[in-house]
């Protein structure tokens, strides 16, 4: 399974994270991005058994936002 586009809810959470950063450029190793990755992985976008290890990883999130 290839990359799955962000759902509306995931996009809202990502935008909230960016907004909360107050204009600061977020890096993949920033705590905000790591926490967003954890949260997105808990959402039922794809069943756990079908998710690849890098699904909504902190590096992948920074590539998307």
PyMOL Python script that loads the backbone (N, CA, C, O; Angstrom):
from pymol import cmd

cmd.read_pdbstr("""\
ATOM      1  N   UNK A   1       0.852  -1.174   0.000  1.00  0.00           N
ATOM      2  CA  UNK A   1       0.000   0.000   0.000  1.00  0.00           C
ATOM      3  C   UNK A   1       0.894   1.233   0.000  1.00  0.00           C
ATOM      4  O   UNK A   1       1.802   1.338   0.825  1.00  0.00           O
ATOM      5  N   UNK A   2       0.650   2.158  -0.909  1.00  0.00           N
ATOM      6  CA  UNK A   2       1.448   3.369  -1.015  1.00  0.00           C
ATOM      7  C   UNK A   2       1.044   4.398   0.022  1.00  0.00           C
ATOM      8  O   UNK A   2       0.307   4.106   0.964  1.00  0.00           O
ATOM      9  N   UNK A   3       1.536   5.590  -0.171  1.00  0.00           N
ATOM     10  CA  UNK A   3       1.185   6.675   0.738  1.00  0.00           C
ATOM     11  C   UNK A   3      -0.302   6.957   0.658  1.00  0.00           C
ATOM     12  O   UNK A   3      -0.890   6.972  -0.424  1.00  0.00           O
ATOM     13  N   UNK A   4      -0.891   7.177   1.792  1.00  0.00           N
ATOM     14  CA  UNK A   4      -2.312   7.491   1.883  1.00  0.00           C
ATOM     15  C   UNK A   4      -2.433   8.978   2.194  1.00  0.00           C
ATOM     16  O   UNK A   4      -1.811   9.469   3.135  1.00  0.00           O
ATOM     17  N   UNK A   5      -3.234   9.698   1.404  1.00  0.00           N
ATOM     18  CA  UNK A   5      -3.419  11.129   1.629  1.00  0.00           C
ATOM     19  C   UNK A   5      -3.998  11.374   3.018  1.00  0.00           C
ATOM     20  O   UNK A   5      -4.742  10.551   3.553  1.00  0.00           O
ATOM     21  N   UNK A   6      -3.643  12.514   3.584  1.00  0.00           N
ATOM     22  CA  UNK A   6      -4.202  12.878   4.880  1.00  0.00           C
ATOM     23  C   UNK A   6      -5.724  12.993   4.772  1.00  0.00           C
ATOM     24  O   UNK A   6      -6.256  13.502   3.785  1.00  0.00           O
ATOM     25  N   UNK A   7      -6.394  12.518   5.787  1.00  0.00           N
ATOM     26  CA  UNK A   7      -7.838  12.729   5.863  1.00  0.00           C
ATOM     27  C   UNK A   7      -8.073  14.169   6.318  1.00  0.00           C
ATOM     28  O   UNK A   7      -7.134  14.872   6.693  1.00  0.00           O
ATOM     29  N   UNK A   8      -9.315  14.593   6.282  1.00  0.00           N
ATOM     30  CA  UNK A   8      -9.660  15.952   6.730  1.00  0.00           C
ATOM     31  C   UNK A   8      -9.240  16.148   8.189  1.00  0.00           C
ATOM     32  O   UNK A   8      -8.648  17.171   8.534  1.00  0.00           O
ATOM     33  N   UNK A   9      -9.543  15.181   9.032  1.00  0.00           N
ATOM     34  CA  UNK A   9      -9.198  15.297  10.453  1.00  0.00           C
ATOM     35  C   UNK A   9      -7.687  15.351  10.671  1.00  0.00           C
ATOM     36  O   UNK A   9      -7.204  16.111  11.510  1.00  0.00           O
ATOM     37  N   UNK A  10      -6.949  14.548   9.917  1.00  0.00           N
ATOM     38  CA  UNK A  10      -5.488  14.568  10.044  1.00  0.00           C
ATOM     39  C   UNK A  10      -4.931  15.921   9.600  1.00  0.00           C
ATOM     40  O   UNK A  10      -4.022  16.462  10.231  1.00  0.00           O
ATOM     41  N   UNK A  11      -5.477  16.459   8.521  1.00  0.00           N
ATOM     42  CA  UNK A  11      -5.022  17.764   8.033  1.00  0.00           C
ATOM     43  C   UNK A  11      -5.292  18.848   9.071  1.00  0.00           C
ATOM     44  O   UNK A  11      -4.453  19.723   9.285  1.00  0.00           O
ATOM     45  N   UNK A  12      -6.447  18.797   9.710  1.00  0.00           N
ATOM     46  CA  UNK A  12      -6.772  19.780  10.754  1.00  0.00           C
ATOM     47  C   UNK A  12      -5.781  19.677  11.906  1.00  0.00           C
ATOM     48  O   UNK A  12      -5.306  20.697  12.405  1.00  0.00           O
ATOM     49  N   UNK A  13      -5.462  18.458  12.332  1.00  0.00           N
ATOM     50  CA  UNK A  13      -4.492  18.280  13.420  1.00  0.00           C
ATOM     51  C   UNK A  13      -3.114  18.790  13.014  1.00  0.00           C
ATOM     52  O   UNK A  13      -2.426  19.419  13.818  1.00  0.00           O
ATOM     53  N   UNK A  14      -2.706  18.526  11.776  1.00  0.00           N
ATOM     54  CA  UNK A  14      -1.407  18.998  11.298  1.00  0.00           C
ATOM     55  C   UNK A  14      -1.377  20.528  11.229  1.00  0.00           C
ATOM     56  O   UNK A  14      -0.394  21.151  11.631  1.00  0.00           O
ATOM     57  N   UNK A  15      -2.443  21.121  10.725  1.00  0.00           N
ATOM     58  CA  UNK A  15      -2.509  22.582  10.650  1.00  0.00           C
ATOM     59  C   UNK A  15      -2.511  23.209  12.037  1.00  0.00           C
ATOM     60  O   UNK A  15      -1.899  24.256  12.244  1.00  0.00           O
ATOM     61  N   UNK A  16      -3.191  22.581  12.986  1.00  0.00           N
ATOM     62  CA  UNK A  16      -3.187  23.076  14.359  1.00  0.00           C
ATOM     63  C   UNK A  16      -1.776  23.044  14.937  1.00  0.00           C
ATOM     64  O   UNK A  16      -1.366  23.964  15.645  1.00  0.00           O
ATOM     65  N   UNK A  17      -1.042  21.986  14.633  1.00  0.00           N
ATOM     66  CA  UNK A  17       0.341  21.876  15.100  1.00  0.00           C
ATOM     67  C   UNK A  17       1.191  22.997  14.506  1.00  0.00           C
ATOM     68  O   UNK A  17       1.984  23.618  15.213  1.00  0.00           O
ATOM     69  N   UNK A  18       1.027  23.255  13.208  1.00  0.00           N
ATOM     70  CA  UNK A  18       1.765  24.339  12.573  1.00  0.00           C
ATOM     71  C   UNK A  18       1.391  25.690  13.166  1.00  0.00           C
ATOM     72  O   UNK A  18       2.265  26.512  13.442  1.00  0.00           O
ATOM     73  N   UNK A  19       0.113  25.921  13.362  1.00  0.00           N
ATOM     74  CA  UNK A  19      -0.360  27.183  13.917  1.00  0.00           C
ATOM     75  C   UNK A  19       0.189  27.384  15.329  1.00  0.00           C
ATOM     76  O   UNK A  19       0.606  28.485  15.690  1.00  0.00           O
ATOM     77  N   UNK A  20       0.187  26.330  16.111  1.00  0.00           N
ATOM     78  CA  UNK A  20       0.670  26.404  17.493  1.00  0.00           C
ATOM     79  C   UNK A  20       2.170  26.687  17.568  1.00  0.00           C
ATOM     80  O   UNK A  20       2.666  27.156  18.593  1.00  0.00           O
ATOM     81  N   UNK A  21       2.887  26.403  16.490  1.00  0.00           N
ATOM     82  CA  UNK A  21       4.325  26.660  16.468  1.00  0.00           C
ATOM     83  C   UNK A  21       4.629  28.148  16.335  1.00  0.00           C
ATOM     84  O   UNK A  21       5.779  28.561  16.486  1.00  0.00           O
ATOM     85  N   UNK A  22       3.617  28.950  16.055  1.00  0.00           N
ATOM     86  CA  UNK A  22       3.785  30.397  16.003  1.00  0.00           C
ATOM     87  C   UNK A  22       4.753  30.883  14.944  1.00  0.00           C
ATOM     88  O   UNK A  22       5.490  31.840  15.182  1.00  0.00           O
ATOM     89  N   UNK A  23       4.772  30.252  13.785  1.00  0.00           N
ATOM     90  CA  UNK A  23       5.643  30.678  12.696  1.00  0.00           C
ATOM     91  C   UNK A  23       7.016  30.037  12.718  1.00  0.00           C
ATOM     92  O   UNK A  23       7.798  30.201  11.782  1.00  0.00           O
ATOM     93  N   UNK A  24       7.312  29.313  13.775  1.00  0.00           N
ATOM     94  CA  UNK A  24       8.603  28.608  13.876  1.00  0.00           C
ATOM     95  C   UNK A  24       8.585  27.414  12.923  1.00  0.00           C
ATOM     96  O   UNK A  24       7.613  26.660  12.890  1.00  0.00           O
ATOM     97  N   UNK A  25       9.646  27.245  12.155  1.00  0.00           N
ATOM     98  CA  UNK A  25       9.730  26.113  11.236  1.00  0.00           C
ATOM     99  C   UNK A  25       9.972  24.836  12.042  1.00  0.00           C
ATOM    100  O   UNK A  25      10.946  24.731  12.787  1.00  0.00           O
ATOM    101  N   UNK A  26       9.079  23.884  11.879  1.00  0.00           N
ATOM    102  CA  UNK A  26       9.199  22.631  12.630  1.00  0.00           C
ATOM    103  C   UNK A  26      10.090  21.647  11.883  1.00  0.00           C
ATOM    104  O   UNK A  26      10.034  21.527  10.659  1.00  0.00           O
ATOM    105  N   UNK A  27      10.908  20.954  12.652  1.00  0.00           N
ATOM    106  CA  UNK A  27      11.810  19.938  12.095  1.00  0.00           C
ATOM    107  C   UNK A  27      11.298  18.554  12.482  1.00  0.00           C
ATOM    108  O   UNK A  27      10.526  18.413  13.431  1.00  0.00           O
ATOM    109  N   UNK A  28      11.730  17.535  11.744  1.00  0.00           N
ATOM    110  CA  UNK A  28      11.248  16.178  12.041  1.00  0.00           C
ATOM    111  C   UNK A  28      11.477  15.716  13.475  1.00  0.00           C
ATOM    112  O   UNK A  28      10.703  14.914  13.996  1.00  0.00           O
ATOM    113  N   UNK A  29      12.536  16.216  14.121  1.00  0.00           N
ATOM    114  CA  UNK A  29      12.830  15.757  15.478  1.00  0.00           C
ATOM    115  C   UNK A  29      12.250  16.659  16.567  1.00  0.00           C
ATOM    116  O   UNK A  29      12.540  16.458  17.747  1.00  0.00           O
ATOM    117  N   UNK A  30      11.441  17.647  16.194  1.00  0.00           N
ATOM    118  CA  UNK A  30      10.772  18.481  17.195  1.00  0.00           C
ATOM    119  C   UNK A  30       9.679  17.678  17.902  1.00  0.00           C
ATOM    120  O   UNK A  30       8.992  16.858  17.293  1.00  0.00           O
ATOM    121  N   UNK A  31       9.542  17.933  19.182  1.00  0.00           N
ATOM    122  CA  UNK A  31       8.568  17.185  19.999  1.00  0.00           C
ATOM    123  C   UNK A  31       7.150  17.309  19.443  1.00  0.00           C
ATOM    124  O   UNK A  31       6.376  16.355  19.516  1.00  0.00           O
ATOM    125  N   UNK A  32       6.801  18.468  18.889  1.00  0.00           N
ATOM    126  CA  UNK A  32       5.456  18.660  18.344  1.00  0.00           C
ATOM    127  C   UNK A  32       5.175  17.698  17.193  1.00  0.00           C
ATOM    128  O   UNK A  32       4.075  17.158  17.080  1.00  0.00           O
ATOM    129  N   UNK A  33       6.182  17.487  16.337  1.00  0.00           N
ATOM    130  CA  UNK A  33       6.017  16.587  15.190  1.00  0.00           C
ATOM    131  C   UNK A  33       5.977  15.139  15.656  1.00  0.00           C
ATOM    132  O   UNK A  33       5.191  14.343  15.142  1.00  0.00           O
ATOM    133  N   UNK A  34       6.810  14.796  16.614  1.00  0.00           N
ATOM    134  CA  UNK A  34       6.814  13.429  17.142  1.00  0.00           C
ATOM    135  C   UNK A  34       5.463  13.116  17.785  1.00  0.00           C
ATOM    136  O   UNK A  34       4.921  12.028  17.588  1.00  0.00           O
ATOM    137  N   UNK A  35       4.921  14.056  18.548  1.00  0.00           N
ATOM    138  CA  UNK A  35       3.620  13.848  19.179  1.00  0.00           C
ATOM    139  C   UNK A  35       2.507  13.766  18.139  1.00  0.00           C
ATOM    140  O   UNK A  35       1.593  12.951  18.272  1.00  0.00           O
ATOM    141  N   UNK A  36       2.575  14.603  17.104  1.00  0.00           N
ATOM    142  CA  UNK A  36       1.587  14.532  16.024  1.00  0.00           C
ATOM    143  C   UNK A  36       1.642  13.168  15.344  1.00  0.00           C
ATOM    144  O   UNK A  36       0.599  12.596  15.028  1.00  0.00           O
ATOM    145  N   UNK A  37       2.830  12.646  15.119  1.00  0.00           N
ATOM    146  CA  UNK A  37       2.983  11.324  14.515  1.00  0.00           C
ATOM    147  C   UNK A  37       2.324  10.251  15.379  1.00  0.00           C
ATOM    148  O   UNK A  37       1.619   9.381  14.869  1.00  0.00           O
ATOM    149  N   UNK A  38       2.558  10.318  16.681  1.00  0.00           N
ATOM    150  CA  UNK A  38       1.927   9.353  17.595  1.00  0.00           C
ATOM    151  C   UNK A  38       0.401   9.437  17.521  1.00  0.00           C
ATOM    152  O   UNK A  38      -0.289   8.419  17.454  1.00  0.00           O
ATOM    153  N   UNK A  39      -0.105  10.662  17.533  1.00  0.00           N
ATOM    154  CA  UNK A  39      -1.552  10.866  17.495  1.00  0.00           C
ATOM    155  C   UNK A  39      -2.148  10.357  16.185  1.00  0.00           C
ATOM    156  O   UNK A  39      -3.165   9.663  16.197  1.00  0.00           O
ATOM    157  N   UNK A  40      -1.529  10.693  15.061  1.00  0.00           N
ATOM    158  CA  UNK A  40      -2.049  10.259  13.762  1.00  0.00           C
ATOM    159  C   UNK A  40      -2.033   8.738  13.625  1.00  0.00           C
ATOM    160  O   UNK A  40      -2.901   8.154  12.977  1.00  0.00           O
ATOM    161  N   UNK A  41      -1.049   8.114  14.236  1.00  0.00           N
ATOM    162  CA  UNK A  41      -0.986   6.653  14.185  1.00  0.00           C
ATOM    163  C   UNK A  41      -2.071   5.983  15.011  1.00  0.00           C
ATOM    164  O   UNK A  41      -2.392   4.816  14.784  1.00  0.00           O
ATOM    165  N   UNK A  42      -2.638   6.708  15.966  1.00  0.00           N
ATOM    166  CA  UNK A  42      -3.728   6.152  16.766  1.00  0.00           C
ATOM    167  C   UNK A  42      -5.078   6.244  16.062  1.00  0.00           C
ATOM    168  O   UNK A  42      -6.015   5.530  16.418  1.00  0.00           O
ATOM    169  N   UNK A  43      -5.179   7.117  15.068  1.00  0.00           N
ATOM    170  CA  UNK A  43      -6.449   7.272  14.345  1.00  0.00           C
ATOM    171  C   UNK A  43      -6.699   6.062  13.452  1.00  0.00           C
ATOM    172  O   UNK A  43      -5.750   5.468  12.941  1.00  0.00           O
ATOM    173  N   UNK A  44      -7.958   5.690  13.259  1.00  0.00           N
ATOM    174  CA  UNK A  44      -8.279   4.495  12.471  1.00  0.00           C
ATOM    175  C   UNK A  44      -8.347   4.748  10.959  1.00  0.00           C
ATOM    176  O   UNK A  44      -9.316   4.350  10.312  1.00  0.00           O
ATOM    177  N   UNK A  45      -7.335   5.399  10.397  1.00  0.00           N
ATOM    178  CA  UNK A  45      -7.305   5.655   8.956  1.00  0.00           C
ATOM    179  C   UNK A  45      -7.108   4.340   8.206  1.00  0.00           C
ATOM    180  O   UNK A  45      -7.785   4.060   7.216  1.00  0.00           O
ATOM    181  N   UNK A  46      -6.175   3.552   8.697  1.00  0.00           N
ATOM    182  CA  UNK A  46      -5.875   2.229   8.138  1.00  0.00           C
ATOM    183  C   UNK A  46      -5.806   1.276   9.323  1.00  0.00           C
ATOM    184  O   UNK A  46      -5.217   1.617  10.349  1.00  0.00           O
ATOM    185  N   UNK A  47      -6.395   0.089   9.204  1.00  0.00           N
ATOM    186  CA  UNK A  47      -6.309  -0.878  10.309  1.00  0.00           C
ATOM    187  C   UNK A  47      -4.847  -1.158  10.685  1.00  0.00           C
ATOM    188  O   UNK A  47      -3.981  -1.225   9.813  1.00  0.00           O
ATOM    189  N   UNK A  48      -4.583  -1.319  11.967  1.00  0.00           N
ATOM    190  CA  UNK A  48      -3.219  -1.514  12.462  1.00  0.00           C
ATOM    191  C   UNK A  48      -2.460  -2.615  11.743  1.00  0.00           C
ATOM    192  O   UNK A  48      -1.271  -2.449  11.471  1.00  0.00           O
ATOM    193  N   UNK A  49      -3.093  -3.716  11.429  1.00  0.00           N
ATOM    194  CA  UNK A  49      -2.414  -4.826  10.776  1.00  0.00           C
ATOM    195  C   UNK A  49      -1.948  -4.519   9.368  1.00  0.00           C
ATOM    196  O   UNK A  49      -1.095  -5.230   8.837  1.00  0.00           O
ATOM    197  N   UNK A  50      -2.480  -3.489   8.756  1.00  0.00           N
ATOM    198  CA  UNK A  50      -2.115  -3.141   7.387  1.00  0.00           C
ATOM    199  C   UNK A  50      -1.200  -1.933   7.286  1.00  0.00           C
ATOM    200  O   UNK A  50      -0.781  -1.571   6.187  1.00  0.00           O
ATOM    201  N   UNK A  51      -0.882  -1.301   8.412  1.00  0.00           N
ATOM    202  CA  UNK A  51       0.001  -0.136   8.405  1.00  0.00           C
ATOM    203  C   UNK A  51       1.450  -0.581   8.269  1.00  0.00           C
ATOM    204  O   UNK A  51       1.875  -1.550   8.897  1.00  0.00           O
ATOM    205  N   UNK A  52       2.198   0.134   7.447  1.00  0.00           N
ATOM    206  CA  UNK A  52       3.636  -0.106   7.367  1.00  0.00           C
ATOM    207  C   UNK A  52       4.308   0.603   8.541  1.00  0.00           C
ATOM    208  O   UNK A  52       3.716   1.483   9.165  1.00  0.00           O
ATOM    209  N   UNK A  53       5.526   0.219   8.831  1.00  0.00           N
ATOM    210  CA  UNK A  53       6.253   0.786   9.972  1.00  0.00           C
ATOM    211  C   UNK A  53       6.398   2.300   9.886  1.00  0.00           C
ATOM    212  O   UNK A  53       6.452   2.979  10.911  1.00  0.00           O
ATOM    213  N   UNK A  54       6.459   2.825   8.680  1.00  0.00           N
ATOM    214  CA  UNK A  54       6.692   4.260   8.517  1.00  0.00           C
ATOM    215  C   UNK A  54       5.410   5.067   8.309  1.00  0.00           C
ATOM    216  O   UNK A  54       5.479   6.245   7.956  1.00  0.00           O
ATOM    217  N   UNK A  55       4.243   4.454   8.522  1.00  0.00           N
ATOM    218  CA  UNK A  55       2.973   5.163   8.351  1.00  0.00           C
ATOM    219  C   UNK A  55       2.903   6.357   9.294  1.00  0.00           C
ATOM    220  O   UNK A  55       3.027   6.211  10.510  1.00  0.00           O
ATOM    221  N   UNK A  56       2.704   7.525   8.723  1.00  0.00           N
ATOM    222  CA  UNK A  56       2.613   8.790   9.475  1.00  0.00           C
ATOM    223  C   UNK A  56       3.807   8.972  10.411  1.00  0.00           C
ATOM    224  O   UNK A  56       3.667   9.424  11.547  1.00  0.00           O
ATOM    225  N   UNK A  57       4.998   8.603   9.894  1.00  0.00           N
ATOM    226  CA  UNK A  57       6.210   8.788  10.679  1.00  0.00           C
ATOM    227  C   UNK A  57       6.529  10.270  10.813  1.00  0.00           C
ATOM    228  O   UNK A  57       6.027  11.087  10.041  1.00  0.00           O
ATOM    229  N   UNK A  58       7.348  10.615  11.773  1.00  0.00           N
ATOM    230  CA  UNK A  58       7.689  12.020  12.001  1.00  0.00           C
ATOM    231  C   UNK A  58       8.386  12.600  10.785  1.00  0.00           C
ATOM    232  O   UNK A  58       8.177  13.771  10.471  1.00  0.00           O
ATOM    233  N   UNK A  59       9.211  11.822  10.086  1.00  0.00           N
ATOM    234  CA  UNK A  59       9.890  12.323   8.884  1.00  0.00           C
ATOM    235  C   UNK A  59       8.884  12.510   7.757  1.00  0.00           C
ATOM    236  O   UNK A  59       8.931  13.512   7.043  1.00  0.00           O
ATOM    237  N   UNK A  60       7.986  11.566   7.595  1.00  0.00           N
ATOM    238  CA  UNK A  60       6.988  11.669   6.543  1.00  0.00           C
ATOM    239  C   UNK A  60       6.041  12.838   6.751  1.00  0.00           C
ATOM    240  O   UNK A  60       5.604  13.478   5.794  1.00  0.00           O
ATOM    241  N   UNK A  61       5.730  13.108   8.010  1.00  0.00           N
ATOM    242  CA  UNK A  61       4.837  14.239   8.308  1.00  0.00           C
ATOM    243  C   UNK A  61       5.497  15.547   7.880  1.00  0.00           C
ATOM    244  O   UNK A  61       4.843  16.405   7.287  1.00  0.00           O
ATOM    245  N   UNK A  62       6.773  15.705   8.173  1.00  0.00           N
ATOM    246  CA  UNK A  62       7.460  16.939   7.777  1.00  0.00           C
ATOM    247  C   UNK A  62       7.519  17.085   6.264  1.00  0.00           C
ATOM    248  O   UNK A  62       7.525  18.205   5.752  1.00  0.00           O
ATOM    249  N   UNK A  63       7.562  15.982   5.550  1.00  0.00           N
ATOM    250  CA  UNK A  63       7.536  16.046   4.084  1.00  0.00           C
ATOM    251  C   UNK A  63       6.163  16.496   3.585  1.00  0.00           C
ATOM    252  O   UNK A  63       6.061  17.070   2.501  1.00  0.00           O
ATOM    253  N   UNK A  64       5.105  16.242   4.364  1.00  0.00           N
ATOM    254  CA  UNK A  64       3.748  16.581   3.952  1.00  0.00           C
ATOM    255  C   UNK A  64       3.344  17.999   4.318  1.00  0.00           C
ATOM    256  O   UNK A  64       2.555  18.622   3.608  1.00  0.00           O
ATOM    257  N   UNK A  65       3.878  18.513   5.418  1.00  0.00           N
ATOM    258  CA  UNK A  65       3.409  19.839   5.869  1.00  0.00           C
ATOM    259  C   UNK A  65       4.417  20.928   5.651  1.00  0.00           C
ATOM    260  O   UNK A  65       4.157  22.085   5.981  1.00  0.00           O
TER     261      UNK A  65
END
""", "prot")
cmd.dss("prot")
cmd.show_as("cartoon", "prot")
cmd.util.cbc("prot")
cmd.orient("prot")
